[in-house]
Amino acid sequence: MSTYLFAYRAPRDYQPGNREEMIAWQTWFGDLGEALVDAGNPIFSRTTIGAVTSDTDLGGYSLITADNVNAATELAHGCPFMKLGGGVEIGEITPISEHRPTTTAKDRSRATGAHA
């Protein structure tokens, strides 16, 4: 089972705090059940770099578990922002230690030109 990041993209004109929308979020989080690892927090102050669509803002995040990216995508379809013109970016979180090459002191000294 993998962990996935849901990065919520809010419509540009979205104003947080609407009671009905807060209930929709709480209901959706309840529907996610044990797949919800961390409900996350909303984002109110933001900036962007690189290519980001101009009609949405980063609205918050959550961490969920799912068997694969397709299952995570299915869970994301219930996000309240989807009905408001927003979206969800979905990414599998991969611990960096799984992809970090193992190096020895000798390897590091060769890379820096030092002698072990």
C-alpha positions as CSV (number, residue, x, y, z in Angstrom):
1,M,0.0,0.0,0.0
2,S,1.4,3.4,-1.0
3,T,0.9,6.9,0.4
4,Y,-0.4,9.6,-2.0
5,L,-0.4,13.4,-1.7
6,F,-3.6,15.1,-2.8
7,A,-2.8,18.8,-3.5
8,Y,-6.0,20.7,-3.9
9,R,-6.4,23.3,-6.5
10,A,-9.1,25.9,-5.6
11,P,-10.9,28.0,-8.1
12,R,-9.2,31.5,-8.2
13,D,-12.2,33.2,-6.7
14,Y,-12.8,30.7,-3.9
15,Q,-13.5,32.2,-0.5
16,P,-13.0,29.7,2.4
17,G,-15.2,29.4,5.3
18,N,-18.6,28.7,3.8
19,R,-20.5,26.4,6.2
20,E,-21.9,24.1,3.6
21,E,-18.5,23.6,1.9
22,M,-16.9,22.9,5.3
23,I,-19.6,20.2,5.9
24,A,-18.8,18.8,2.4
25,W,-15.1,18.5,3.2
26,Q,-15.9,16.8,6.6
27,T,-18.2,14.4,4.9
28,W,-15.7,13.6,2.1
29,F,-13.0,13.0,4.7
30,G,-15.3,10.7,6.6
31,D,-16.1,8.8,3.4
32,L,-12.3,8.3,2.8
33,G,-12.3,6.2,6.0
34,E,-9.0,4.5,6.8
35,A,-7.5,5.6,3.5
36,L,-7.1,9.0,5.0
37,V,-3.7,9.2,6.7
38,D,-3.5,13.0,7.3
39,A,-6.4,15.3,6.5
40,G,-3.9,18.1,6.1
41,N,-4.6,21.7,6.4
42,P,-6.0,24.5,4.2
43,I,-3.6,26.9,2.5
44,F,-4.4,30.7,2.7
45,S,-1.1,32.3,1.9
46,R,0.5,31.1,-1.3
47,T,2.9,31.7,-4.2
48,T,3.9,29.7,-7.2
49,I,6.9,29.1,-9.4
50,G,7.1,27.4,-12.8
51,A,4.1,26.3,-14.8
52,V,0.9,26.4,-12.8
53,T,-2.6,27.0,-14.3
54,S,-3.7,30.6,-13.9
55,D,-7.3,29.8,-12.9
56,T,-6.6,27.8,-9.7
57,D,-4.7,28.3,-6.5
58,L,-3.1,25.8,-4.1
59,G,-6.0,25.2,-1.6
60,G,-4.6,22.6,0.7
61,Y,-3.4,19.0,0.9
62,S,-4.1,15.6,2.4
63,L,-2.3,12.3,2.6
64,I,-4.1,9.1,1.8
65,T,-3.2,5.5,1.3
66,A,-4.2,3.5,-1.8
67,D,-3.1,0.3,-3.6
68,N,-2.1,2.3,-6.7
69,V,-2.5,5.6,-8.5
70,N,-5.8,4.6,-10.1
71,A,-7.3,3.8,-6.7
72,A,-6.0,7.1,-5.4
73,T,-7.6,8.9,-8.3
74,E,-10.9,7.2,-7.7
75,L,-10.8,8.5,-4.1
76,A,-10.0,12.0,-5.3
77,H,-13.1,12.3,-7.4
78,G,-15.2,13.1,-4.3
79,C,-13.2,16.2,-3.5
80,P,-15.6,19.2,-3.0
81,F,-13.3,21.4,-5.2
82,M,-14.2,19.3,-8.2
83,K,-17.8,20.6,-8.1
84,L,-16.5,24.2,-7.9
85,G,-14.2,24.1,-10.9
86,G,-11.0,23.2,-9.0
87,G,-9.1,20.0,-9.0
88,V,-6.7,17.7,-7.2
89,E,-3.1,16.9,-8.1
90,I,-2.2,13.4,-7.1
91,G,1.3,12.1,-6.4
92,E,2.7,9.0,-4.9
93,I,5.1,9.8,-2.0
94,T,8.2,7.8,-2.3
95,P,10.6,7.9,0.6
96,I,13.9,9.3,-0.7
97,S,15.9,6.5,1.1
98,E,14.4,4.0,-1.4
99,H,16.1,5.8,-4.3
100,R,19.2,7.2,-2.7
101,P,22.3,5.3,-3.8
102,T,24.4,3.7,-1.1
103,T,27.8,5.3,-0.9
104,T,30.9,4.4,1.1
105,A,33.5,6.8,2.6
106,K,35.8,5.7,-0.2
107,D,33.2,6.6,-2.9
108,R,32.6,10.0,-1.3
109,S,36.4,10.7,-1.1
110,R,36.7,9.8,-4.8
111,A,33.9,12.2,-5.7
112,T,35.5,15.1,-3.8
113,G,39.1,14.3,-4.9
114,A,40.1,13.5,-1.3
115,H,42.0,10.4,-0.4
116,A,40.6,8.0,2.2
